[in-house]
Amino acid sequence: MTTPTIKDHVIIGKNTNAPLEVYRMGYGTMRLTGEHIWGEPANRDEALQVLKKAVQMGVNFIDTADYYGPDVTNRLIVEALYPYPKNLVICTKVGAKRAHDKSWPVFSKPQELRQSIDNNLKQLKLEQLAVVHFRFATHNNPTPFSESIDAMFELQKEGKILHVGVSNVNEQELQYAMSRGNIATVQNMYSYNQRTTTKLPIGETRGGEVLKVCEENDIVFTPFFSLITALPKQEHNIEQVAKKHGATKAQINLAWLLHKSPNILPIPGTSSVAHLEENMAAINIQLDEEDVELLG
């Protein structure tokens, strides 16, 4: 039985003059906030320690957004890591904001995207954002996708963004964005149990439909919500593989993502140092052909 080879790095912007090489296990900061992604963390000291520990363990891709908290995760990143290590890539998202009622209104007009970019630059103490995902909301969005995408590339021309990415897009939207400029990354919902389109309260999310396009065009794919528990019909298979490797189901979920495509860059989030260490260990799990076939 052969063992698939797992790349431990991916390159963002491979076809540009400013490629970024990052370790293949990133970190998503959303869970560092208070309950419902609102307010300060329950344990601020551990939140800061998670960020520091992640970098110590080799993570150099951190995913954030100024609407996490709001404004909480960006401040935690600065407090824990500034001045930043030379190779640290901080990726943020725009296209939404938080209202006082804790809702997630669309914020995707060109002037709103500019405001979000400027806010992220200021909060993160950066002169340029390495990677920015435009998160497209399909529900109650008065701004055409084309208008928002063109605004993103205009901000890139101004030097405020190094690499443009998109989030929550389908194949047609991704292809359109690629026709307007270089798309370096895609961030969609994707996991062992969520491989196709679904609908969430915040709108539609698309995963598997665009992964092939990413592979064909050297685009890095960063799945969000990648640690959702497996569906009941798949429970036995993932438990069987987890038992074989002495691992948790969450670790096998991450290992499955790493084996699924060399373009996938998982960004599992947590507010616990112990859980962070568990997630990071998943990159060392080598699934064999039998495992991959069983998991599908």
C-alpha positions as CSV (number, residue, x, y, z in Angstrom):
1,M,0.0,0.0,0.0
2,T,1.5,3.3,-1.1
3,T,1.3,6.5,0.9
4,P,0.4,9.7,-1.0
5,T,3.0,12.5,-0.7
6,I,1.8,15.6,1.1
7,K,3.3,19.0,0.3
8,D,4.0,21.0,3.4
9,H,3.9,24.4,1.7
10,V,1.8,26.2,-0.9
11,I,2.6,29.3,-2.9
12,I,0.1,32.2,-3.0
13,G,0.4,34.2,-6.2
14,K,2.5,31.6,-8.0
15,N,2.0,33.3,-11.3
16,T,2.8,36.8,-10.1
17,N,6.1,38.7,-9.4
18,A,5.3,38.6,-5.7
19,P,4.8,34.9,-4.7
20,L,4.3,34.1,-1.0
21,E,5.3,30.7,0.3
22,V,3.3,29.6,3.3
23,Y,3.2,26.6,5.6
24,R,0.3,24.3,4.7
25,M,-1.5,24.6,8.0
26,G,-2.7,28.1,8.5
27,Y,-4.7,29.5,11.4
28,G,-8.1,31.2,11.4
29,T,-8.7,33.8,14.2
30,M,-12.5,33.9,14.2
31,R,-12.8,31.7,17.4
32,L,-10.6,34.1,19.3
33,T,-13.5,36.5,19.9
34,G,-16.3,36.2,22.4
35,E,-19.5,34.2,21.9
36,H,-21.2,34.5,18.5
37,I,-18.0,36.1,17.2
38,W,-18.7,39.2,19.2
39,G,-16.7,41.0,21.8
40,E,-13.5,40.2,23.6
41,P,-12.3,36.6,24.2
42,A,-13.3,34.9,27.4
43,N,-9.6,34.2,28.1
44,R,-7.6,37.0,26.6
45,D,-4.2,35.7,27.9
46,E,-4.8,32.3,26.2
47,A,-6.0,34.0,23.0
48,L,-2.7,35.8,22.8
49,Q,-0.8,32.7,23.6
50,V,-2.6,30.8,20.8
51,L,-1.4,33.3,18.3
52,K,2.2,33.2,19.6
53,K,2.2,29.5,19.8
54,A,0.9,29.1,16.2
55,V,3.7,31.2,14.8
56,Q,6.2,29.3,17.0
57,M,4.9,26.0,15.5
58,G,5.5,27.2,12.0
59,V,2.2,28.9,11.0
60,N,2.9,31.9,8.7
61,F,-0.6,32.3,7.3
62,I,-3.1,33.9,9.6
63,D,-6.7,34.6,8.5
64,T,-8.6,37.5,10.1
65,A,-11.3,40.2,9.4
66,D,-12.0,43.5,10.9
67,Y,-15.6,42.4,11.4
68,Y,-14.6,39.6,13.8
69,G,-15.5,41.1,17.2
70,P,-15.8,43.6,15.5
71,D,-12.2,44.8,15.5
72,V,-11.1,42.2,18.1
73,T,-9.0,39.7,16.2
74,N,-6.9,42.4,14.4
75,R,-6.1,44.0,17.7
76,L,-5.1,40.6,19.3
77,I,-2.8,39.9,16.3
78,V,-1.0,43.2,16.8
79,E,-0.7,42.7,20.6
80,A,0.6,39.2,20.2
81,L,2.8,39.4,17.1
82,Y,3.8,43.0,16.2
83,P,6.4,43.7,15.0
84,Y,5.6,40.8,12.7
85,P,8.0,38.0,11.7
86,K,9.4,38.7,8.2
87,N,7.6,35.8,6.6
88,L,4.2,36.2,8.3
89,V,1.3,36.5,5.9
90,I,-1.8,38.1,7.3
91,C,-4.9,37.5,5.2
92,T,-8.1,39.6,5.9
93,K,-11.6,39.7,4.4
94,V,-13.9,42.5,3.3
95,G,-17.5,42.6,2.1
96,A,-19.3,42.6,5.5
97,K,-19.5,44.5,8.7
98,R,-21.1,44.0,12.2
99,A,-24.2,45.9,13.3
100,H,-25.1,46.6,16.9
101,D,-27.6,43.8,16.9
102,K,-24.7,41.4,16.0
103,S,-26.0,40.9,12.5
104,W,-23.7,40.7,9.4
105,P,-24.8,43.4,6.9
106,V,-23.4,43.5,3.5
107,F,-20.6,46.1,3.1
108,S,-19.5,45.7,-0.5
109,K,-19.9,49.0,-2.3
110,P,-16.6,50.3,-3.7
111,Q,-16.4,53.1,-1.1
112,E,-17.2,50.6,1.6
113,L,-14.5,48.2,0.5
114,R,-12.1,51.0,0.5
115,Q,-13.1,51.9,4.1
116,S,-12.7,48.3,5.2
117,I,-9.2,48.1,3.6
118,D,-8.1,51.3,5.2
119,N,-9.5,50.1,8.6
120,N,-7.6,46.8,8.3
121,L,-4.4,48.6,7.4
122,K,-4.7,50.9,10.3
123,Q,-5.6,48.2,12.8
124,L,-2.9,45.8,11.7
125,K,-0.3,48.5,11.4
126,L,0.5,47.5,7.9
127,E,1.3,49.6,4.8
128,Q,0.0,46.9,2.5
129,L,-2.3,43.9,3.1
130,A,-0.7,40.7,1.7
131,V,-3.9,38.9,0.9
132,V,-7.5,40.2,1.0
133,H,-10.6,38.1,0.2
134,F,-13.7,39.8,-1.1
135,R,-16.5,37.9,0.6
136,F,-19.4,37.9,-1.8
137,A,-22.8,37.9,-0.1
138,T,-25.6,36.7,-2.4
139,H,-28.4,37.6,-0.1
140,N,-29.7,41.2,0.0
141,N,-26.7,42.5,-1.8
142,P,-27.4,45.7,-3.8
143,T,-23.9,45.9,-5.3
144,P,-23.2,43.8,-8.4
145,F,-20.3,41.3,-8.0
146,S,-18.5,43.0,-11.0
147,E,-18.5,46.4,-9.3
148,S,-17.0,45.0,-6.1
149,I,-14.4,43.0,-7.9
150,D,-13.3,46.0,-10.0
151,A,-13.0,48.0,-6.8
152,M,-10.7,45.3,-5.3
153,F,-8.4,45.4,-8.3
154,E,-8.3,49.2,-8.2
155,L,-7.2,49.1,-4.5
156,Q,-4.5,46.6,-5.6
157,K,-3.3,49.0,-8.3
158,E,-3.0,51.7,-5.5
159,G,-0.7,49.4,-3.6
160,K,-3.0,48.7,-0.7
161,I,-3.4,45.0,-1.5
162,L,-0.7,42.7,-2.7
163,H,-2.9,39.7,-3.7
164,V,-6.6,39.7,-4.3
165,G,-8.8,36.7,-3.3
166,V,-12.5,35.9,-3.4
167,S,-14.7,34.1,-0.9
168,N,-18.1,32.5,-1.1
169,V,-18.1,32.3,-4.9
170,N,-19.3,29.8,-7.5
171,E,-17.4,28.7,-10.5
172,Q,-18.9,31.4,-12.8
173,E,-18.1,34.2,-10.3
174,L,-14.6,32.9,-9.9
175,Q,-14.1,32.8,-13.7
176,Y,-15.4,36.4,-14.0
177,A,-13.1,37.6,-11.2
178,M,-10.2,35.9,-13.0
179,S,-11.1,37.7,-16.2
180,R,-10.6,41.1,-14.4
181,G,-7.3,40.4,-12.7
182,N,-5.2,37.8,-11.0
183,I,-7.0,35.8,-8.3
184,A,-4.5,34.3,-5.9
185,T,-6.8,32.6,-3.3
186,V,-10.3,31.4,-2.9
187,Q,-12.0,30.9,0.5
188,N,-15.1,28.8,0.4
189,M,-16.8,26.4,2.9
190,Y,-15.4,23.0,2.4
191,S,-14.7,19.9,4.6
192,Y,-14.9,16.2,4.7
193,N,-18.7,16.4,5.1
194,Q,-19.3,19.6,3.1
195,R,-18.1,19.1,-0.4
196,T,-20.7,20.9,-2.5
197,T,-23.1,23.8,-2.3
198,T,-25.1,24.5,0.8
199,K,-27.0,27.5,2.2
200,L,-26.3,29.2,5.5
201,P,-28.1,32.2,7.1
202,I,-25.4,34.5,5.9
203,G,-25.9,33.4,2.3
204,E,-24.7,30.6,-0.1
205,T,-21.3,29.0,0.2
206,R,-19.7,27.0,-2.5
207,G,-16.8,24.6,-2.1
208,G,-16.2,21.6,-4.4
209,E,-17.5,23.3,-7.5
210,V,-14.5,25.7,-7.6
211,L,-11.7,23.5,-6.4
212,K,-10.9,22.1,-9.8
213,V,-10.7,25.7,-11.2
214,C,-8.2,26.5,-8.5
215,E,-6.1,23.5,-9.3
216,E,-6.1,24.3,-13.0
217,N,-5.0,27.9,-12.3
218,D,-2.5,27.6,-9.4
219,I,-4.9,29.2,-7.0
220,V,-4.7,28.4,-3.3
221,F,-8.0,27.2,-1.8
222,T,-8.5,28.0,1.9
223,P,-11.6,26.2,3.3
224,F,-13.5,27.8,6.1
225,F,-15.7,25.9,8.6
226,S,-13.4,22.9,7.9
227,L,-13.9,21.3,11.3
228,I,-17.7,20.8,11.2
229,T,-18.6,17.4,12.6
230,A,-19.0,14.6,10.0
231,L,-22.5,13.7,8.8
232,P,-24.0,10.6,10.4
233,K,-23.7,8.5,7.2
234,Q,-20.0,9.2,7.1
235,E,-19.4,8.9,10.8
236,H,-18.3,5.2,10.7
237,N,-15.7,5.7,8.1
238,I,-14.0,8.7,9.6
239,E,-14.1,7.1,13.1
240,Q,-12.5,3.9,11.6
241,V,-9.7,5.9,10.0
242,A,-9.2,8.0,13.2
243,K,-8.9,4.8,15.3
244,K,-6.4,3.3,12.9
245,H,-4.1,6.4,13.2
246,G,-4.7,7.0,16.9
247,A,-6.2,10.4,16.0
248,T,-9.3,12.4,16.5
249,K,-12.1,12.8,13.9
250,A,-11.1,16.5,13.6
251,Q,-7.5,15.6,12.8
252,I,-8.6,13.1,10.1
253,N,-10.9,15.8,8.7
254,L,-7.8,18.1,8.3
255,A,-5.7,15.2,7.0
256,W,-8.4,14.5,4.4
257,L,-8.2,18.1,3.2
258,L,-4.5,18.0,2.9
259,H,-4.6,14.8,0.9
260,K,-7.6,15.9,-1.2
261,S,-5.7,18.6,-3.2
262,P,-2.2,20.1,-3.0
263,N,-3.9,23.5,-3.5
264,I,-5.8,23.3,-0.2
265,L,-4.5,25.4,2.7
266,P,-6.6,24.6,5.9
267,I,-7.1,27.4,8.4
268,P,-8.6,25.7,11.4
269,G,-9.4,28.0,14.3
270,T,-9.4,27.6,18.0
271,S,-9.1,29.6,21.2
272,S,-7.2,26.8,23.0
273,V,-3.5,26.1,22.9
274,A,-4.1,22.4,23.4
275,H,-6.6,22.3,20.4
276,L,-4.1,24.3,18.3
277,E,-1.4,21.7,18.9
278,E,-3.9,18.9,18.0
279,N,-4.8,20.6,14.8
280,M,-1.2,21.2,13.8
281,A,-0.4,17.5,14.4
282,A,-2.8,16.6,11.6
283,I,-0.2,17.5,9.0
284,N,1.9,14.6,10.1
285,I,-0.9,12.1,9.5
286,Q,-0.2,10.1,6.4
287,L,-3.3,8.6,4.9
288,D,-2.7,5.6,2.7
289,E,-4.7,4.6,-0.4
290,E,-7.1,2.5,1.7
291,D,-7.8,5.4,4.0
292,V,-8.4,7.8,1.0
293,E,-10.7,5.3,-0.7
294,L,-12.7,4.8,2.5
295,L,-13.1,8.5,3.1
296,G,-14.0,9.2,-0.5
